Amino acid sequence: MKKIVLLIIISTGVFMTSCSKKSCKECSGCKTLQSATLCEDDFEKASDYNDQVDNYVSDGCTCSEK
């Protein structure tokens, strides 16, 4: 019984970790904004993440995959 519970806990942890997108962009060289690392997991929606990246790019930042 203990082995089954342990297996379920470990499987759930692996599943949750594999679902994480981990998509990050490092933006630097901006005109007015501070350099930052933006990760999709930090935003509620992917569209919010994309909007923020676009905001940094429009400020003259160079954003690259991290």
GROMACS elastic network, one bead per residue, 0.5 to 0.9 nm:
[ bonds ]
;  ai    aj funct       b0    kb
    1     4     6  0.52663   500
    1     5     6  0.64719   500
    1     6     6  0.87123   500
    2     5     6  0.52027   500
    2     6     6  0.60988   500
    2     7     6  0.85200   500
    3     6     6  0.50768   500
    3     7     6  0.60207   500
    3     8     6  0.85963   500
    4     7     6  0.50410   500
    4     8     6  0.61844   500
    4     9     6  0.86756   500
    5     8     6  0.51374   500
    5     9     6  0.62697   500
    5    10     6  0.87103   500
    6     9     6  0.51535   500
    6    10     6  0.62067   500
    6    11     6  0.85259   500
    7    10     6  0.51979   500
    7    11     6  0.59853   500
    7    12     6  0.85053   500
    8    11     6  0.50949   500
    8    12     6  0.60737   500
    8    13     6  0.86240   500
    9    12     6  0.52229   500
    9    13     6  0.63136   500
    9    14     6  0.87932   500
   10    13     6  0.51270   500
   10    14     6  0.62671   500
   10    15     6  0.85975   500
   11    14     6  0.51750   500
   11    15     6  0.60714   500
   11    16     6  0.86076   500
   12    15     6  0.50595   500
   12    16     6  0.61172   500
   12    17     6  0.85723   500
   13    16     6  0.52401   500
   13    17     6  0.61805   500
   13    18     6  0.86269   500
   14    17     6  0.51725   500
   14    18     6  0.61391   500
   14    19     6  0.87103   500
   15    18     6  0.52080   500
   15    19     6  0.63337   500
   16    19     6  0.52505   500
   16    20     6  0.67596   500
   17    20     6  0.54922   500
   17    21     6  0.89231   500
   18    21     6  0.78739   500
   20    23     6  0.86968   500
   20    41     6  0.71263   500
   21    24     6  0.88089   500
   21    39     6  0.87835   500
   21    40     6  0.70732   500
   21    41     6  0.65153   500
   22    39     6  0.66456   500
   22    40     6  0.67529   500
   22    41     6  0.64021   500
   23    38     6  0.84108   500
   23    39     6  0.56119   500
   23    40     6  0.54808   500
   23    41     6  0.73190   500
   23    65     6  0.76871   500
   23    66     6  0.77455   500
   24    37     6  0.67375   500
   24    38     6  0.54184   500
   24    40     6  0.62021   500
   24    41     6  0.83856   500
   24    64     6  0.84047   500
   24    65     6  0.59815   500
   24    66     6  0.54506   500
   25    36     6  0.83685   500
   25    37     6  0.56701   500
   25    38     6  0.52532   500
   25    39     6  0.64099   500
   25    40     6  0.86539   500
   25    53     6  0.78876   500
   25    63     6  0.58304   500
   25    64     6  0.52268   500
   25    66     6  0.52699   500
   26    35     6  0.77197   500
   26    36     6  0.60059   500
   26    38     6  0.63157   500
   26    39     6  0.86650   500
   26    62     6  0.79987   500
   26    63     6  0.53165   500
   26    64     6  0.54355   500
   26    65     6  0.63656   500
   26    66     6  0.59541   500
   27    30     6  0.76218   500
   27    34     6  0.86664   500
   27    35     6  0.55238   500
   27    36     6  0.53624   500
   27    37     6  0.60367   500
   27    38     6  0.76071   500
   27    53     6  0.81410   500
   27    56     6  0.70190   500
   27    57     6  0.80277   500
   27    61     6  0.57934   500
   27    62     6  0.53854   500
   27    64     6  0.65670   500
   27    65     6  0.89804   500
   28    33     6  0.87656   500
   28    34     6  0.74708   500
   28    36     6  0.66764   500
   28    37     6  0.86139   500
   28    56     6  0.86605   500
   28    60     6  0.87442   500
   28    61     6  0.53023   500
   28    62     6  0.54697   500
   28    63     6  0.65455   500
   28    64     6  0.88808   500
   29    33     6  0.87456   500
   29    34     6  0.83228   500
   29    35     6  0.67791   500
   29    60     6  0.70509   500
   29    61     6  0.50206   500
   29    62     6  0.61174   500
   29    63     6  0.88760   500
   30    33     6  0.55391   500
   30    34     6  0.65881   500
   30    35     6  0.65423   500
   30    56     6  0.72200   500
   30    57     6  0.80941   500
   30    59     6  0.59396   500
   30    60     6  0.51523   500
   30    62     6  0.72582   500
   31    34     6  0.82967   500
   31    59     6  0.58635   500
   31    60     6  0.58700   500
   31    61     6  0.70774   500
   32    59     6  0.67865   500
   32    60     6  0.85523   500
   33    36     6  0.85646   500
   33    56     6  0.72687   500
   33    59     6  0.70972   500
   33    61     6  0.82223   500
   35    56     6  0.88420   500
   35    61     6  0.79309   500
   37    63     6  0.87855   500
   37    66     6  0.82532   500
   38    41     6  0.88338   500
   38    42     6  0.76006   500
   38    43     6  0.89558   500
   38    49     6  0.75793   500
   38    52     6  0.81228   500
   38    53     6  0.74148   500
   39    42     6  0.55471   500
   39    43     6  0.74796   500
   39    49     6  0.74671   500
   40    43     6  0.56125   500
   40    44     6  0.83190   500
   40    45     6  0.80142   500
   40    46     6  0.63904   500
   40    48     6  0.85617   500
   40    49     6  0.55643   500
   40    50     6  0.82312   500
   41    44     6  0.74989   500
   41    45     6  0.86110   500
   41    46     6  0.84148   500
   41    49     6  0.85721   500
   42    45     6  0.89619   500
   42    49     6  0.80880   500
   43    46     6  0.68442   500
   43    47     6  0.87066   500
   43    48     6  0.63610   500
   43    49     6  0.58506   500
   44    47     6  0.86964   500
   44    48     6  0.71187   500
   44    49     6  0.81797   500
   45    48     6  0.53186   500
   45    49     6  0.67242   500
   45    50     6  0.89344   500
   46    49     6  0.50716   500
   46    50     6  0.62424   500
   46    51     6  0.85875   500
   47    50     6  0.50262   500
   47    51     6  0.60240   500
   47    52     6  0.85685   500
   48    51     6  0.50608   500
   48    52     6  0.62081   500
   48    53     6  0.86864   500
   49    52     6  0.52008   500
   49    53     6  0.62894   500
   49    54     6  0.86516   500
   50    53     6  0.50989   500
   50    54     6  0.61244   500
   50    55     6  0.85339   500
   51    54     6  0.50361   500
   51    55     6  0.61107   500
   51    56     6  0.87772   500
   52    56     6  0.63837   500
   52    57     6  0.87040   500
   53    56     6  0.51737   500
   53    57     6  0.62447   500
   53    58     6  0.86383   500
   53    63     6  0.76185   500
   54    57     6  0.50141   500
   54    58     6  0.60364   500
   54    59     6  0.85762   500
   55    58     6  0.52314   500
   55    59     6  0.64143   500
   55    61     6  0.89349   500
   56    59     6  0.51132   500
   56    60     6  0.67758   500
   56    61     6  0.54846   500
   56    62     6  0.79765   500
   56    63     6  0.77356   500
   57    60     6  0.52506   500
   57    62     6  0.64007   500
   57    63     6  0.68585   500
   58    61     6  0.71397   500
